[in-house]
Amino acid sequence: MSLEWETLDRLTGEGEIDQLAGLLLSADETQRLAFAKEFEARIKAMTADDWHRPRHDPARGYALIAIACFSSAAKTAALLIRPVMREGWGRLPADWFITIAQARQLPWLGDLGTRLAARVRPDDSWTGQWEFPAALLRAADAEPPTSEGMVRGWLAEMLRFRNEGGPTRLVDLLRESSYLDLFVPALFTIDGLGNALNEGHFSEADGSWQSTPLFPSAVAQLVAEGRLERRQILDATVDRLVRGDRPVALRPFAMLLEALTPTNDEVAGHALDYVRLLPDAPSPIATMAQRALRSLDEEGRLELETVLEASRSVLVRKERSLVKAQLVWLERVARREPDRIAEVMEVVAVALEHPALDVQERALTLIGRHAAGLPPLVVAALAEAAAGLPGAATVFGPATGTSDHSGLMGAGAIGPGAYGSVGSPADLPLPARVPPAVMPPPIASAAELAEEVVALIREESGVRWERVLAGIVTLHAAGRTSDLAEVFEPVFDRHPDAFGDQRWNHRPRLVFLGEALWSVIDPKRHGRAWERMIAAVRAARQEDPSHGNPLIATPNGVPALRIAELAVEVTRTPVAELFATPTHVNGSLDAETLLDRLVRAEAQGRQPWPTDFEQALLRVPREVDASVRQRARALTSPAGHQFAEWLAGGGLPDPASTRFEQRSVASEPGVLLQEIAGRRVMANLRPARTAGLLENHLTWLERRPKPNYSGAELTGDVTTLAMVLPHHREITAAWALPALARLADQDERGGGTLLPTLAECTGPPGPAMSLAITYVFGARHEQDRVAGVDAFLALAVTDASVASAMGADMGDLCADGTVKLNRVVLALADAHRAGASAAVWDVLVASIPPLLPQGSRGLPDLLELATQVASAIGARTEIAGLAEAAAKPGSARLTREARRLQATLTR
């Protein structure tokens, strides 16, 4: 009996796995091997839609056919690691698979298991993928590799204990696992794995959710039982902390170290490792290391050199508590080591450069207590280090300090002025605006295009999209269709989900890109997205351009519409090149370059595609050389006339941009889904005229009364959005505000990268730009705040009005906690240190008055920063409400900082 594809595929589609396995086992080896070639060809010919047509999971049946017919581990693995197969590993019938392999007496089952184990993806640990290769390796009596995917898969199974029955405690499941000794050491070596170990649990007592992770206590218990070797776990834990990771990923290991309660003998063996934790470890871990080292020192088990090295690492950290504790430790060391007091004080002097004024005060006070016993040369060096600190005169004499404010806080207190010395940020010139870089060279071959598409799948960027679209058109115009077909077959094969039009694919541009590529390679082959693309292109060409379009709900849809237009027109009305391809990475298109493209098109008798041409016009700079305008008037085509009129009219006029406040209130009792109570300030846009499709959609924006906290109005790479309107950044900022606000009020990550791109763009900034920077300054994640600071520095060079407007927005949004003030202070401090002190001062002067009555959290830090900035630039500005705040009785920190700032401004 021969094996037939129709029968095997039918049983697969019907989910009749037992019948399929029986049929495969009943065939002899010759029949199975003979069918292998046809099976391989059938699989290669299948499209993404074939794989996802309604039926039972095809991976389950095809895996059995593969192990029954293929003659090597390599061929079998090649099928099983295809994405559409791999995603179903957790559902494969492993028992039947192993039974067939053993019936064939395959010697390479272990090799296959090893190959598959190496392909288990770390981010798919929740799917149970690891179990299938693990089962094959067990059947072959082989040990699984400790790859990240396998380790994460095993760990995910351990952490599912609370939902699966059986052992009700993680420690019991770990103790019984046959992989404990193999995989536990790997938990300490894989970066980022601590995130999974952070998972909480349900209380056994009352079923409530507990955020405390179980991993630390479970491992500590296994160590106490002797099931895990204490020294190995302790060494691995300390090593993990020293190698570092994100704070949240280090948390369970820090908790494990505390649960192990190392003795001083054990700490002594890791003393240098603990010292290495002090400079960069998260604050709780550095505090733990500091405490352990201090305990050793109190027993006389640390060399002074080690103490001083540890102190240098701590004194440069920002955390006040850590630094103050280190200064207390150093004071005890100074009393204990009178013969080496000079060395100790030289280390204490490191804290004189700390950004916190009270830390500077404490360090200078400590030096003052011991100054009398120091050699004259050391005193002179310390005096030089303290130069510019107002209280230095109290310690070293009037020649060293600029003024003395010790009376503000009692004897020995030191006033502001940390940045008033030579070399302060106020002396650093802001860099001149750097013009945006030119675009990379165009794609020249099908292979290069395929490489860029694969890079686009991994990480989208506006520059990549522009190069890919331009490459498709130029290679098609050059007759390179066969080359495209050859290089893209493996790309489609390896990334079917990226191009598949499925409900879980949230990257519609890639779906459209797949259709565009097929339009060039095989114009008769279309997927399910084709009709939507045709409808979008037709809607874009209606006589009434204000009609809605299925793609352009936001500027995010402009690239998708351009891809759809390319797919529809590339074979119907081919052009030699795209007209909208920018000349610079911010999306700007040199007017003369566009003019040359139009000249070539007229010579060829071709017209640009409408959407592509309108995008090209929107990318032309506002100011164009007169010679270009003169040449444009000589063009004769409809597009040429439109271009000349566009230049003569000055391009796209700026729409009116106005602030608009959104408010939400808690839902009424009984409503299941409650809204987040709060507010947002957005910007609305009103166009100056009615014109083309893109212009109408982009310049009209009216926000709803309530904010949308859960929607993803802008998806994908944000630089693509900025490149749509490179000379109208206010419009882009207005559309992006909900996404940027989520960085501050929803603690999301990543959108801040839009701001440096907008700073490279041009156009007058308005309320949207000011709000955008304010929201990003209030972002939770540092990478976003850094991006906001970069944009602020660039704008401070070109437009001073942004700082004052931003200060007003900051005072408004931080007063009620819409944006967290303490985060904004961190960003402003970074901008001050980078040299934008004058611009930062403008922000502070506008924001402090509305914040003072509220007493917002973070306000003392803001006033402290204001003192530092004012001292650095010599400001004497009167700030409304500050004198009243400074005159209040008491010693609360807010009052102290208000007094300090008022004294700096009036001295």
Secondary structure by P-SEA (a helix, b strand, c coil): ccccaaaaaaaaaacaaaaaaaaaaaccaaaaaaaaaaaaaaaaaccccccccccccaaaaaaaaaaaccccaaaaaaaaacaaaaaaccccaaaaaaaaaaaaccccaaaaaaaaaaaccccccccaaaaaaaaaaaaacccccccaaaaaaaaaaaaacccccccccaaaaaaacccccccccccccccccccccccccccccccccccccaaaaaaaaaaaaccccaaaaaaaaaaaaaaccccccaaaaaaaaaaacccaaaaaaaaaaaaaacccccaaaaaaaaaaaaaaaaaccccaaaaaaaaaaaaacccaaaaaaaaaaaaaaaaacccaaaaaaaaaacccccccaaaaaaaaaaaaaccccccaaaaaaaaaaacccccccccccccccccccccccccccccccccccccccccccccccccccccccccccaaaaaaaaaaaaacccaaaaaaaaaaaaaaaaacaaaaaaaaaaaaaaacccccccccccccaaaaaaaaaaaaaacccccccaaaaaaaaaaaaacccccccccccccccaaaaaaaaaaaaccccccccccccccccccccccaaaaaaaaaaaaaacccccaaaaaaaaaaccccccaaaaaaaaacccaaaaaaaaaaaaccccccbbbbbbbbbcccccccccccccccccbbbbbbcccccaaaaaaabbbbccccccccccccccaaaaaacccccaaaaaaaaaaaaaaacccccccccaaaaaaaaccccccaaaaaaaaaaaacccaaaaaaaaaaaaaaaacccaaaaaaaaaaaaaaccccccaaaaaaaaaaaaaacaaaaaaaaaaacccccccccccaaaaaaaaaaaaaaaacccccccaaaaaaacccccaaaaaaaaaaaaacc
